[in-house]
Amino acid sequence: DIITYARSMLQDEHDPVTPEVAQEAHYSIACAHARQGHAEQAIIHLCSAQQNGFCYPDQLSLERSLACLHSHPDFIQLLPEMNEQIALNERWRGVSPALVDEWTRQFNLYDTDGNGYIDRDELAVLVRRCHDPIMVQLAASCIPIEAIFRQLDTDGNGKISLDEYLNFMTDRTTSSATSASPMMAMTEGQNNDAGLLSSSMSTPTSITADATRMTMDAPPSPIHQQYIDAQGNLIMPPQESDSPCHGGIEVC
């Protein structure tokens, strides 16, 4: 029967069970249990399908075999949860939920006073010590903390919210997968007519997900240059192996 076949999909000894396979198997089992009147078992497997990435509330509402569950409190709760997940997926443009959770954990860890925001001092510690590859490269870039802070503080209220932090990290992650924008450099507070440094300046290396997780032991040395792209977004300058900004390296 369907339940036996679907359970065998979850116990395949030859191929690893992917989230897609788990979604299909648990959903099929849930529908089968619902048709048999086993509401609690159906809900359990719908929740398992959701945990493996099933996020189709419209399908749940239209599935005839699940009609008997429409008044079940747990089923009613599933629909808004899935709609919320859809909104999050659209908001973070396909970045994995696990990565968003990790960034949220970072934010909370370095929000040392627990007020729900990161101030300049907390950002300086985060950039210097956080093991996230984006922060590692920011620490090595020698871009002044004030310039980084202004890029994150998009509403200009003098503090960085969780949403602003997640938006920044999402932008940096998604932009690393695309070709670099035209690069411009500005001296702090002043822009020359061409807006360019010398032609010897190379394009910064993209941040990759498998970058070594380490932090800079020493804070970045202050320099009076900040780098922005054509849209005014902060980008990181190229790294030189003999850069005077490279301090000792420690593992978090």
C-alpha positions as CSV (number, residue, x, y, z in Angstrom):
1,D,0.0,0.0,0.0
2,I,1.0,3.7,-0.1
3,I,2.1,3.9,3.5
4,T,4.4,0.9,3.1
5,Y,5.9,2.2,-0.1
6,A,6.4,5.7,1.3
7,R,8.0,4.3,4.4
8,S,10.4,2.3,2.2
9,M,11.4,5.6,0.5
10,L,12.5,6.9,4.0
11,Q,14.6,3.7,4.6
12,D,16.5,3.4,1.4
13,E,19.8,1.7,2.3
14,H,21.4,2.4,-1.1
15,D,20.7,6.1,-1.6
16,P,20.6,8.9,1.0
17,V,17.2,10.3,1.7
18,T,17.1,13.8,0.3
19,P,14.8,16.5,1.7
20,E,12.8,16.3,-1.5
21,V,12.2,12.5,-1.1
22,A,11.4,13.0,2.6
23,Q,8.8,15.6,1.7
24,E,7.1,13.4,-0.8
25,A,7.2,10.3,1.4
26,H,5.8,12.1,4.5
27,Y,3.1,13.9,2.5
28,S,2.0,10.7,0.9
29,I,1.8,9.0,4.3
30,A,-0.1,11.9,5.7
31,C,-2.7,11.8,2.9
32,A,-3.1,8.0,3.4
33,H,-3.6,8.3,7.1
34,A,-6.1,11.1,6.6
35,R,-8.1,9.0,4.2
36,Q,-8.2,6.3,6.9
37,G,-9.4,8.8,9.5
38,H,-6.1,8.7,11.4
39,A,-5.9,12.5,12.0
40,E,-3.1,12.6,14.5
41,Q,-0.8,10.4,12.4
42,A,-1.6,12.5,9.4
43,I,-0.7,15.7,11.2
44,I,2.6,14.1,12.4
45,H,3.7,13.3,8.9
46,L,2.5,16.7,7.5
47,C,4.8,18.3,10.2
48,S,7.6,16.0,9.1
49,A,7.1,17.1,5.5
50,Q,7.2,20.7,6.6
51,Q,10.4,20.1,8.5
52,N,12.0,18.8,5.3
53,G,11.0,21.9,3.3
54,F,7.4,21.2,2.2
55,C,5.9,24.7,2.0
56,Y,2.8,24.6,-0.1
57,P,-0.2,25.8,1.9
58,D,-2.4,26.1,-1.1
59,Q,-1.9,22.4,-1.9
60,L,-2.8,21.5,1.7
61,S,-6.0,23.5,1.4
62,L,-7.0,21.9,-1.9
63,E,-6.0,18.3,-1.2
64,R,-9.3,16.4,-0.9
65,S,-7.8,13.6,1.2
66,L,-6.9,16.2,3.8
67,A,-10.3,17.9,4.0
68,C,-11.0,16.0,7.2
69,L,-8.1,17.8,8.9
70,H,-9.2,21.4,8.1
71,S,-10.8,21.9,11.5
72,H,-7.8,20.3,13.4
73,P,-6.0,23.0,15.4
74,D,-2.5,21.7,14.4
75,F,-3.5,21.8,10.7
76,I,-4.9,25.3,11.0
77,Q,-1.5,26.3,12.6
78,L,0.4,24.8,9.7
79,L,-1.0,27.1,7.1
80,P,0.2,30.4,8.5
81,E,3.6,28.9,9.4
82,M,4.1,27.9,5.8
83,N,2.9,31.3,4.5
84,E,5.4,32.9,6.9
85,Q,8.2,30.6,5.6
86,I,7.3,31.6,2.0
87,A,7.6,35.2,2.9
88,L,11.0,34.6,4.6
89,N,12.2,32.7,1.5
90,E,11.2,35.6,-0.7
91,R,12.7,38.2,1.7
92,W,16.1,36.5,1.9
93,R,16.1,35.7,-1.8
94,G,16.7,32.0,-1.5
95,V,19.4,32.0,1.3
96,S,19.0,28.9,3.3
97,P,17.1,29.1,6.6
98,A,20.0,27.5,8.4
99,L,22.2,30.4,7.2
100,V,19.7,33.0,8.3
101,D,19.5,31.2,11.7
102,E,23.3,31.4,12.0
103,W,23.3,35.1,11.2
104,T,20.6,35.7,13.8
105,R,22.7,33.8,16.3
106,Q,25.7,36.0,15.5
107,F,23.6,39.1,15.9
108,N,22.3,38.1,19.3
109,L,25.8,37.0,20.5
110,Y,27.4,40.3,19.7
111,D,24.4,42.4,20.9
112,T,26.1,42.3,24.3
113,D,23.7,44.6,26.1
114,G,20.7,42.7,24.8
115,N,18.8,45.8,23.6
116,G,18.0,44.3,20.2
117,Y,20.5,46.5,18.3
118,I,24.2,46.5,17.5
119,D,26.0,49.8,18.2
120,R,29.4,50.9,16.8
121,D,31.4,49.3,19.6
122,E,29.6,46.0,19.3
123,L,30.0,46.1,15.5
124,A,33.8,46.6,15.9
125,V,34.0,43.5,18.1
126,L,31.8,41.5,15.7
127,V,33.9,42.4,12.7
128,R,37.1,41.6,14.5
129,R,36.1,38.4,16.2
130,C,33.2,36.7,14.3
131,H,34.2,33.6,12.4
132,D,31.7,34.3,9.5
133,P,33.7,34.5,6.2
134,I,32.1,37.9,5.4
135,M,33.2,39.4,8.7
136,V,36.7,37.8,8.3
137,Q,37.2,39.5,5.0
138,L,35.8,42.8,6.3
139,A,38.3,42.6,9.2
140,A,41.2,42.0,6.8
141,S,40.0,44.8,4.4
142,C,41.0,47.7,6.7
143,I,37.8,49.5,5.9
144,P,37.0,51.8,8.8
145,I,34.3,50.6,11.2
146,E,32.4,53.8,10.7
147,A,32.1,53.1,7.0
148,I,30.9,49.6,7.6
149,F,28.4,50.9,10.2
150,R,26.9,53.4,7.8
151,Q,26.4,50.7,5.2
152,L,24.5,48.5,7.7
153,D,22.5,51.3,9.4
154,T,20.3,51.8,6.4
155,D,17.7,53.9,8.2
156,G,20.3,56.2,9.7
157,N,19.1,55.9,13.3
158,G,22.5,55.2,14.8
159,K,22.0,51.5,15.5
160,I,21.8,48.3,13.5
161,S,18.7,46.2,13.8
162,L,18.5,42.5,13.1
163,D,16.7,43.1,9.9
164,E,19.4,45.5,8.7
165,Y,22.1,42.9,9.7
166,L,20.3,40.1,7.8
167,N,19.8,42.3,4.8
168,F,23.5,43.2,4.7
169,M,24.6,39.6,5.1
170,T,22.1,38.4,2.4
171,D,23.3,41.1,0.0
172,R,27.0,40.2,0.5
173,T,26.2,36.4,0.1
174,T,24.1,36.8,-3.0
175,S,26.5,39.3,-4.7
176,S,29.4,36.9,-4.2
177,A,27.7,34.5,-6.6
178,T,27.4,37.1,-9.4
179,S,30.0,39.1,-11.4
180,A,31.5,42.0,-9.5
181,S,30.0,45.4,-10.1
182,P,32.2,48.2,-11.5
183,M,34.4,49.3,-8.7
184,M,34.9,52.8,-7.6
185,A,36.9,54.2,-4.6
186,M,36.3,57.4,-2.7
187,T,38.5,59.2,-0.3
188,E,36.5,59.6,2.9
189,G,34.2,62.6,2.6
190,Q,35.5,63.6,-0.8
191,N,35.1,62.2,-4.3
192,N,37.3,63.0,-7.2
193,D,35.9,63.7,-10.7
194,A,36.7,60.2,-12.0
195,G,35.9,58.4,-8.8
196,L,38.6,55.9,-9.4
197,L,41.9,54.8,-7.9
198,S,44.8,53.9,-10.0
199,S,44.3,51.2,-12.7
200,S,46.5,48.9,-10.8
201,M,43.7,48.3,-8.3
202,S,42.3,44.9,-8.9
203,T,38.8,43.6,-8.2
204,P,38.3,42.2,-4.7
205,T,38.1,38.5,-4.2
206,S,34.5,37.2,-3.8
207,I,33.5,35.8,-0.5
208,T,32.8,32.0,-0.8
209,A,30.8,29.8,1.5
210,D,33.8,27.6,2.2
211,A,36.1,30.4,3.3
212,T,38.2,29.5,6.3
213,R,36.4,30.3,9.5
214,M,38.9,32.4,11.4
215,T,39.1,35.9,12.9
216,M,41.6,38.6,13.1
217,D,43.2,39.0,16.5
218,A,43.9,42.6,16.0
219,P,41.4,45.3,15.0
220,P,41.7,46.7,11.5
221,S,44.2,49.6,11.1
222,P,42.4,52.8,10.3
223,I,42.9,54.1,6.8
224,H,41.1,56.9,5.0
225,Q,39.6,55.1,2.1
226,Q,36.3,53.4,1.7
227,Y,35.2,51.4,-1.3
228,I,31.9,51.5,-2.9
229,D,30.4,50.1,-6.1
230,A,28.4,52.1,-8.7
231,Q,25.3,51.7,-6.6
232,G,27.0,53.1,-3.5
233,N,27.3,49.7,-1.8
234,L,30.3,48.9,0.3
235,I,32.7,46.5,-1.3
236,M,36.0,45.2,0.0
237,P,39.3,46.2,-1.4
238,P,41.8,43.6,-2.8
239,Q,44.0,41.8,-0.3
240,E,47.8,41.8,-0.5
241,S,49.7,39.1,1.2
242,D,52.1,41.6,2.8
243,S,49.3,44.0,3.9
244,P,50.2,45.9,7.1
245,C,46.7,45.3,8.3
246,H,47.1,41.6,8.8
247,G,47.4,40.8,12.4
248,G,47.6,37.4,14.2
249,I,44.9,35.0,13.4
250,E,42.9,33.1,16.0
251,V,40.1,30.5,15.7
252,C,36.9,31.3,17.4
